[in-house]
Amino acid sequence: MNWIEYMPGVNATLNGLSGILLLLGFIQIRRKNIELHRFFMLSACGSSILFLCCYLVYHYFAGSTRFQGAGGWRTVYFSILVSHTLLAIVIVPLVILLLVNAFKERFDRHRRIARWAFPIWMYVSVTGVLVYFFLYQWFPSR
């Protein structure tokens, strides 16, 4: 099996890992454990950056993958894909603002942005994994 064939699974794993790390970071800030919150959130950033690099490399070499499902599944898939893609674009500047405010210790701004960014980032992580399942597990190319 060629290395490129492993990349969709690697990408889905990195997306899922980002979501798990985000959730762990959220739990830790609720427990007022700032150090663990910082660790998990920076790890989520690292996982997301690694995902983006792997995603770009994969699509550079493999091109795009066409969805093979039909009927209502097409509507479901494309609804998820479009919302995932748009929110993935939106989350990048939000995460940058989160990091800048956290590092400058402007926690009031950090908290206000996080109330929007956390659910968006979680959605992007979960739907990224769903897109993988739609394309490569449930409706794979023949």
N, C-alpha and C positions, 0 to 999 in steps of 0.2 A: 504494500500500500504506500502510495506517494505521500510525502509530508503534508502537501496541500490539502489532502482529504481529511486530515485530522483537525485542520484549523477551525471549521465551524463548531466542532465540539469544544475546542479550546476557548473560542470566543464566548460560547454559551456559558461555559464554566466560569470564565472571568466575570461575565455579567452577573451570574448568580452569586458569585463570591462577593461582588460589590454590594449586592442587595443584602446579603447576610451581614457583612461588615457594617453597613449603614444601620441596620436594625440593632446590632450589638452596640454601636455608638450611641444610638438613640436611648437604649435602655440604660447605658452608663451615665448619660447626662441627667436622666430622670432620677438616678440614684445619687446624683451630685458627685460622681467620680470623674473629675475633669481629666485626669491623666489618662485613664482608660478610654474616655470619650475621644480625646485627641488622638490616641493611638489607632482606634478603630476607624475614625473618620479619615485620617491621613492614609491608612491602609486601603480604605475604600477609594480614595483618590488615586492611589498607586495602581490598584486593580483596574480602575476605569481607564487610566492612561495606558496601561499595558494592553487592555482590551482594544482601545482605539488603534494603537500601533499594529496589533495583530490583525484587526479588522481591515485596515488599509492595505497591509501586505497581502492578505488573502485575496481581496478584491482586485488588487493590482495583477496578481498572477492568475486568478480563476475567473475574473469577470463577475457578472451578475448571475444570480440563480433565479429562474422563473418558477413561480408558484404553480403547482400541478393540480391543485384541487379545483373543484367545480361547484356550481350552485351557490347555496348559502354559505358554504365554507369560504368561497372567494370574498364575499362581502365581509365576513368575520375577519379573515386574514388581512385584507387591505385596510379595514378600519383600525385594526391593531397596528399594522405597519405604519400607516400615515400618522396616527397619534404618537406612536413611538418615535418616529423620525423627527417630527416637529418638536416634541418635548425634549429629545436628545440635543437638539440645537439650542433650545431655551436654557437647558440646565447648565451648559458650559459657562456662560457669564455669571450665572447665579453662584456656582461653586467658586469661581474666582473671587467674587465679592465676599462670599462666606470666609474664604481663606484669608483675604486681605484684612477683613474686619477682625477675625480671630487673632491673627498675628499682631495687629495693632492694638489688641485688647479693647476693641470697641464692641463689647459683648451685647449691648442693647441693640445695635444694628445687626450684629451677627444673628441674634435670636429672631429678630423680625424677618430677616431674609430666610432663615432656616425653616420657619413655619410654612413657607411656600416651597422652598427648595427640597426639603426632605421628602414630601409625598411625590413630587415630580420625579426626583431621582430614583425613588423606590419603584415608581411606575415604569420608568425607562429600563431599570434593571430587570424587573419581572417580565415585561413585554419583550425584552431582548431575548430572553430564554424561550418565551412562547413562539417568537418568530423562528427561532432555531427548530423547535419541535414541528411547527407547521411545514417548514421547508425541507428538513432532513430526516424526520422521523415519521410523521403522520402522512405526508404527501410528497415523498422523495421523487426526484427525477428518475426516469427509467433508464 
